[in-house]
Amino acid sequence: MLNEDDYIKAFSELNNTDFNEKEWLINNFETYKSTLNWPPNLPPINRSDLIKGTIRERFNSIYKDILIEYVYELNNDDQTLILKDKHFWL
């Protein structure tokens, strides 16, 4: 599990004037994975200890909110993110 400072750092990047969503998603994927249970070769699920209102739960929600704007794949074999372009309607 990550230190609370890792989540705060990720949150602070959201306010940068040169914020790039795609780079942020890529750079913070390991942080996002810390909020998941991801068994080998199965899709990830949120950890059962994500308590509403906590910093970990908030990070998980924000990450997913930004992620769904993109075409992406989660590779369950090696637990990686394949991030493509934003959906054409956005």
C-alpha positions as CSV (number, residue, x, y, z in Angstrom):
1,M,0.0,0.0,0.0
2,L,1.2,3.5,-0.8
3,N,1.9,6.3,1.5
4,E,-0.8,9.0,1.6
5,D,1.8,11.4,0.1
6,D,1.7,9.5,-3.1
7,Y,-2.0,10.2,-3.5
8,I,-1.5,13.9,-2.5
9,K,1.2,14.2,-5.1
10,A,-1.0,12.8,-7.8
11,F,-3.9,15.2,-6.8
12,S,-1.5,18.2,-6.9
13,E,-0.6,17.3,-10.5
14,L,-4.3,17.7,-11.5
15,N,-3.9,21.5,-10.9
16,N,-0.8,22.1,-12.9
17,T,-1.2,24.5,-15.8
18,D,0.4,22.1,-18.2
19,F,-1.7,19.1,-17.0
20,N,-1.8,16.3,-19.5
21,E,-4.5,13.7,-18.7
22,K,-3.0,10.9,-20.7
23,E,0.5,11.4,-19.1
24,W,-1.1,11.6,-15.7
25,L,-3.0,8.3,-16.2
26,I,0.2,6.6,-17.3
27,N,2.4,8.1,-14.6
28,N,-0.1,7.2,-11.9
29,F,-1.2,3.8,-13.0
30,E,0.8,2.1,-10.3
31,T,-0.9,4.3,-7.7
32,Y,-4.2,3.3,-9.2
33,K,-3.3,-0.3,-9.0
34,S,-2.7,0.1,-5.3
35,T,-6.5,0.7,-4.9
36,L,-7.4,-2.5,-6.7
37,N,-7.4,-6.3,-6.1
38,W,-6.0,-7.7,-9.3
39,P,-5.6,-11.5,-9.3
40,P,-3.4,-12.9,-12.0
41,N,-5.3,-13.3,-15.3
42,L,-8.5,-11.9,-14.0
43,P,-9.9,-8.4,-14.3
44,P,-9.3,-5.9,-11.4
45,I,-11.8,-5.0,-8.8
46,N,-11.8,-2.2,-6.2
47,R,-10.4,-3.2,-2.9
48,S,-13.0,-3.9,-0.3
49,D,-11.3,-1.5,2.1
50,L,-11.9,1.6,-0.1
51,I,-13.9,3.6,2.3
52,K,-16.0,6.4,0.8
53,G,-14.4,9.8,1.5
54,T,-10.9,8.5,2.1
55,I,-8.0,9.7,0.0
56,R,-7.5,6.3,-1.6
57,E,-11.2,6.0,-2.6
58,R,-11.2,9.6,-3.9
59,F,-8.1,8.9,-6.0
60,N,-9.6,5.7,-7.4
61,S,-12.8,7.6,-8.4
62,I,-10.9,10.4,-10.0
63,Y,-8.6,8.1,-11.9
64,K,-11.5,6.1,-13.2
65,D,-13.4,9.3,-14.2
66,I,-10.5,10.4,-16.3
67,L,-9.7,6.9,-17.6
68,I,-13.2,6.3,-19.1
69,E,-12.7,9.3,-21.4
70,Y,-10.2,7.2,-23.2
71,V,-10.2,4.1,-25.3
72,Y,-8.1,1.7,-23.2
73,E,-7.5,-1.9,-22.4
74,L,-6.3,-3.5,-19.2
75,N,-4.0,-6.5,-19.9
76,N,-4.9,-9.0,-17.2
77,D,-1.9,-11.2,-18.0
78,D,0.8,-8.7,-17.1
79,Q,-1.5,-6.2,-15.3
80,T,-0.7,-3.3,-17.5
81,L,-2.7,-0.4,-19.1
82,I,-2.9,0.0,-22.8
83,L,-4.0,3.6,-23.3
84,K,-5.2,4.9,-26.6
85,D,-6.8,8.1,-27.7
86,K,-9.8,9.9,-26.2
87,H,-13.2,8.7,-27.4
88,F,-14.2,10.5,-30.6
89,W,-17.2,12.1,-29.0
90,L,-15.3,13.9,-26.3
